[in-house]
Amino acid sequence: MQEVRLSVKAGAWCRFIFISYRATGWDQMLRFREVLRANAAVREAYAREKLRIAEKVDWDKGAYSLAKGPFIESILDHYSP
């Protein structure tokens, strides 16, 4: 196990998310991130899609996460190496 030491300013709060490098889907998450970084049109389309989905599922986090899947998959398919 790797030791992690953190210093946080008094009165501040932090959120840490640890993801195993070997977690299922990690390579797809990184690929999607890179497509978003490289393509403004895809970023804008993704932002619109996220808002549309959030309103459709009445801001339910679980349903929201699941509903983004088809859009993400279509982008990954289109921009696959």
N, C-alpha and C positions, 0 to 999 in steps of 0.2 A: 504494500500500500504506500502511495506517495503522500508525504506530508505537505500540507498547504498552510502557509502562514499569511494572514491578511491583516491589514491595518485600516481601520475605518475612523474617519473624523468623528469626534463626539457629536451626537445629535443627528448624525446622518444615518441613512439606511441603505442597504445594498441587497441586491438579489443576485444569487449565483446559480447558474444552471450548468450542471456537469453532465456531459454526454460522453459515453464511451466511444472511442474512435472506431471500435469494431461493431458498434450498434447497427442493427439492420436499417438500411436506408441512408446511412451516413453519406455515402458517395453521391446519392441522388440529391440530398439536401445541399451539399456543397456545389454540385453542378447547377442546381436551380439558383442558388445564391449568385454564382458567377454569371449566369445568363441575365439575372436582374441587374447586376452591376454594369454589365456591358451594353444593355439595350434599354434606352429610355422608353421606347414604345411598349415594351413588355412590362416594365415597371408601372407605367400608367394604366395599362390594361389590368394588371394584377390588383392595383389599388381600387379600380372601379369594381372589379369582380368581388373583392373582399367586402366592400361596402354593400353591394347588391346581396351577397350571401348573408351578411350580418343582419340586414333588414328582413330578409326572407325567413330566417330562422329565429327571429325575435331576439337576437343577440345571445343565443344559447351557445356556450363555448364548445361543447362536445359536437353538436351538430355543425357548427361553423367549421371546426377543424376537418371533419369528415367531408363536408361539402366543397372544400377547397381542393380536394384530391384530384378530381377530373381535370381542372384547369392546370394544375401543376404537372400532371402526367402529360397533358397535351403539349405543354411547353417543352418538357423534357424530350418527348418524342420528336418534336419539330427541330430542336437544337441538339439532337444526339450526335456524338462524334462519329 
